[in-house]
Amino acid sequence: MADTFVRARRERSIGWGLRVWVVLVGFVLVVPTLVVIPMSFGAGSTFQFPPDGWSLRWYGEFFGSGQWLAALANSVQVGLLAAALATVVGVAAAFGLDRARFRGRAIVRQVLMAPMILPGIVVAVAVYGVFLRWQLNGTMLGFVLAHAVLGIPFVITSVQTSLAGYDPTMERAAASLGATRWQTLRTVVLPLIAPGVTAGFVFAFATSFDEVVIALFLQTPDIKTLPVKMYESIVLEIDPTIAAASSLIVVFTTALLLVPQILRRRSHHDR
């Protein structure tokens, strides 16, 4: 009885400690945002917090600048193409890892998940060396391939999570009713794992949209993503337009990452 009481008390203390730690981590992550967003509405010509006056001047500079809009368009284009490619490859890899039973399956999964684990600079140097030999540096194809590699682990993780609660007898039932493999995949399997596929696409796009290290290695004056433009803006010049760009990215990425949560809740509600 005493041991049970001590164990319950210990678990309760660990729970409170974890909650405090989560709150502290969330506070550290949110505070910079609470500083940057008000600065983006400042009327001054330099960074200042709190601003002396309020204005939409820097948002006007952002949407009125051809360089900023070109960088934004490049990021959106690369992100969509990379997310689409990562989703196709990631879904196929997730199915292969879930269905196939072969020696070395764990090693294959670790290799596919490596871009999520390795430091960004290591991946960037490796990509730069390989793409330099393949003459892909500074090309849209190079950006898409590199960012797709970064997004594949997120797709695999989300799809495998959906497959964990998937009942394979549904496929056998469809086959017994005369459905082909393609019909079963299109009408049975994909609708059931659609939340996981959508979540993987969203995370892959967000990863590509925010990525800066590899983009710095692959950039050219003609192809430059928004994070690279922001990096140059803060390093080479003091341009408060970056505050507006940062605020837009924070709001857009936050809204984008809420999509998988909404889809997951709807999926659980439908079940």
For each residue, the residues with C-beta under 8 A, 3 or more apart:
1: 4 5
2: 5 6
3: 6 7
4: 1 7 8
5: 1 2 8 9
6: 2 3 9 10
7: 3 4 10 11
8: 4 5 11 12
9: 5 6 12 13
10: 6 7 13 14
11: 7 8 14 15
12: 8 9 15 16
13: 9 10 16 17
14: 10 11 17 18
15: 11 12 18 19
16: 12 13 19 20
17: 13 14 20 21
18: 14 15 21 22
19: 15 16 22 23
20: 16 17 23 24
21: 17 18 24 25
22: 18 19 25 26
23: 19 20 26 27
24: 20 21 27 28
25: 21 22 28 29
26: 22 23 29 30
27: 23 24 30 31
28: 24 25 31
29: 25 26 32 33
30: 26 27 33 34
31: 27 28 34 35
32: 29 35 36
33: 29 30 36 37 250
34: 30 31 37 38
35: 31 32 38 39 49
36: 32 33 39 40 243 246 247 250
37: 33 34 40 41 247 250
38: 34 35 41 42 49 50 51
39: 35 36 42 47 48 49 51 240 243
40: 36 37 58 59 240 243 244 246 247
41: 37 38 51 54 55 56 58
42: 38 39 47 48 49 51 52 53 54 55 58 240 243
43: 51 52 53 54 55 57
44: 48 51 52 53 240
45: 240
46: 238 240
47: 39 42 238 240 243
48: 39 42 44 51 52
49: 35 38 39 42
50: 38
51: 38 39 41 42 43 44 48 54
52: 42 43 44 48
53: 42 43 44
54: 41 42 43 51
55: 41 42 43 58
56: 41 59 60
57: 43 60 61
58: 40 41 42 55 61 62 240 241 243 244
59: 40 56 62 63 244
60: 56 57 63 64
61: 57 58 64 65 68 241 244
62: 58 59 65 68 69 241 244 245 248
63: 59 60 68 69
64: 60 61
65: 61 62 68 69 241
66: 69 70
67: 70 71 229
68: 61 62 63 65 71 72 226 229 241 245
69: 62 63 65 66 72 73
70: 66 67 73 74 224
71: 67 68 74 75 224 225 226 228 229
72: 68 69 75 76 226
73: 69 70 76 77
74: 70 71 77 78 143 223 224 225 226
75: 71 72 78 79 208 209 225 226 227
76: 72 73 79 80 209
77: 73 74 80 81 140
78: 74 75 81 82 140 143 144 147 208 225
79: 75 76 82 83 147 205 206 208 209
80: 76 77 83 84 205
81: 77 78 84 85 140 144 148
82: 78 79 85 86 143 144 145 146 147 148 150 151 204 205 208
83: 79 80 86 87 148 151 201 202 204 205 208
84: 80 81 87 88 201
85: 81 82 88 89 144 145 148
86: 82 83 89 90 147 148 149 150 151 152 154 155 200 201 204
87: 83 84 90 91 151 155 197 200 201 204
88: 84 85 91 92
89: 85 86 92 93 148 152 155
90: 86 87 93 94 151 152 153 154 155 156 159 200 204
91: 87 88 94 95 155 159 197 200
92: 88 89 95 96
93: 89 90 96 97 112 152 155 156
94: 90 91 97 98 155 156 159 160 163
95: 91 92 98 99 159 163
96: 92 93 99 100
97: 93 94 100 105 108 109 112 156 160
98: 94 95 160 163
99: 95 96
100: 96 97 105
101: 105
102: 105
103:
104: 107 108
105: 97 100 101 102 108 109
106: 109 110
107: 104 110 111
108: 97 104 105 111 112
109: 97 105 106 112 113 156
110: 106 107 113 114
111: 107 108 114
112: 93 97 108 109 152 153 156
113: 109 110 116 117 153 156 157
114: 110 111 117 118 153
115: 118 123 149 150 152 153
116: 113 150 153 154
117: 113 114
118: 114 115 122 123
119: 122 123
120: 123 124 211 213 214
121: 124 125 213
122: 118 119 125 126
123: 115 118 119 120 126 127 149 150 213 214
124: 120 121 127 128 213 214 216 217
125: 121 122 128 129 217
126: 122 123 129 130
127: 123 124 130 131 146 149 214 217 218
128: 124 125 131 132 137 214 217 218
129: 125 126 132 133
130: 126 127 133 134
131: 127 128 134 135 136 137 142 145 146 218
132: 128 129 135 137
133: 129 130
134: 130 131
135: 131 132 139
136: 131 139 141 142 145 218
137: 128 131 132 142 217 218 220
138: 142 218 219 220 222 223
139: 135 136 142 143 223
140: 77 78 81 143 144 223
141: 136 144 145
142: 131 136 137 138 139 145 146 218
143: 74 78 82 139 140 146 147 215 218 223 225
144: 78 81 82 85 140 141 147 148
145: 82 85 131 136 141 142 148 149
146: 82 127 131 142 143 149 150 214 218
147: 78 79 82 86 143 144 150 151 207 208 211 214
148: 81 82 83 85 86 89 144 145 151 152 204 208
149: 86 115 123 127 145 146 152
150: 82 86 115 116 123 146 147 153 204 207 208 211 214
151: 82 83 86 87 90 147 148 154 155 200 203 204 205 207 208
152: 86 89 90 93 112 115 148 149 155 156 204
153: 90 112 113 114 115 116 150 156 157
154: 86 90 116 151 157 158 200 203 204 207
155: 86 87 89 90 91 93 94 151 152 158 159 197 200 201 203 204
156: 90 93 94 97 109 112 113 152 153 159 160 200
157: 113 153 154 160 161 200
158: 154 155 161 162 196 197 199 200 203 260
159: 90 91 94 95 155 156 162 163 193 196 197 200
160: 94 97 98 156 157 163 164 196
161: 157 158 164 165 196
162: 158 159 165 166 192 193 195 196 197
163: 94 95 98 159 160 166 193 196
164: 160 161
165: 161 162
166: 162 163 170 189 192 193
167: 170
168: 171 172
169: 172 173
170: 166 167 173 174 188 189 192
171: 168 174 175 184 188 189
172: 168 169 175 176
173: 169 170 176 177
174: 170 171 177 179 183 184 187 188
175: 171 172 178 179 181 184
176: 172 173
177: 173 174
178: 175
179: 174 175 183 184 187 188
180: 183 184
181: 175 184 185
182: 185 186
183: 174 179 180 186 187
184: 171 174 175 179 180 181 187 188 189
185: 181 182 188 189 190
186: 182 183 189 190
187: 174 179 183 184 190 191
188: 170 171 174 179 184 185 191 192
189: 166 170 171 184 185 186 192 193
190: 185 186 187 193 194 197
191: 187 188 194
192: 162 166 170 188 189
193: 159 162 163 166 189 190 196 197
194: 190 191 197 198 263
195: 162 198 199 260 263 264 266 267
196: 158 159 160 161 162 163 193 199 200
197: 87 91 155 158 159 162 190 193 194 200 201
198: 194 195 201 202 259 260 263
199: 158 195 196 202 203 259 260 263 264
200: 86 87 90 91 151 154 155 156 157 158 159 196 197 203 204
201: 83 84 86 87 155 197 198 204 205
202: 83 198 199 205 206 256 257 259 260
203: 151 154 155 158 199 200 206 207 257 260
204: 82 83 86 87 90 148 150 151 152 154 155 200 201 207 208
205: 79 80 82 83 151 201 202 208 209 256
206: 79 202 203 209 210 253 256 257
207: 147 150 151 154 203 204 210 211
208: 75 78 79 82 83 147 148 150 151 204 205 211
209: 75 76 79 205 206 226 227 249 252 253
210: 206 207 227 249 253
211: 120 147 150 207 208 214 215 225 227
212: 215 216 225 227 228 230 231
213: 120 121 123 124 216 217
214: 120 123 124 127 128 146 147 150 211 217 218
215: 143 211 212 218 219 224 225 227 228
216: 124 212 213 219 228 231
217: 124 125 127 128 137 213 214
218: 127 128 131 136 137 138 142 143 146 214 215 223
219: 138 215 216 223 224 225 228
220: 137 138 223 224
221: 224
222: 138
223: 74 138 139 140 143 218 219 220
224: 70 71 74 215 219 220 221 228 229
225: 71 74 75 78 143 211 212 215 219 228 229
226: 68 71 72 74 75 209 229 230 245 249
227: 75 209 210 211 212 215 230 231
228: 71 212 215 216 219 224 225 231 232
229: 67 68 71 224 225 226 232 233 245
230: 212 226 227 233 234 242 245 246
231: 212 216 227 228 234 235
232: 228 229 235 236 237
233: 229 230 236 237 239 241 242 245
234: 230 231 238 239 242
235: 231 232
236: 232 233
237: 232 233
238: 46 47 234
239: 233 234 242
240: 39 40 42 44 45 46 47 58 243 244
241: 58 61 62 65 68 233 244 245
242: 230 233 234 239 245 246
243: 36 39 40 42 47 58 240 246 247
244: 40 58 59 61 62 240 241 247 248
245: 62 68 226 229 230 233 241 242 248 249
246: 36 40 230 242 243 249 250
247: 36 37 40 243 244 250 251
248: 62 244 245 251 252
249: 209 210 226 245 246 252 253
250: 33 36 37 246 247 253 254
251: 247 248 254 255
252: 209 248 249 255 256
253: 206 209 210 249 250 256 257
254: 250 251 257 258
255: 251 252 258 259
256: 202 205 206 252 253 259
257: 202 203 206 253 254 260 261
258: 254 255 261 262
259: 198 199 202 255 256 262 263
260: 158 195 198 199 202 203 257 263 264
261: 257 258 264 265
262: 258 259 265 266
263: 194 195 198 199 259 260 266 267
264: 195 199 260 261 267 268
265: 261 262 268 269
266: 195 262 263 269 270
267: 195 263 264 270 271
268: 264 265 271
269: 265 266
270: 266 267
271: 267 268
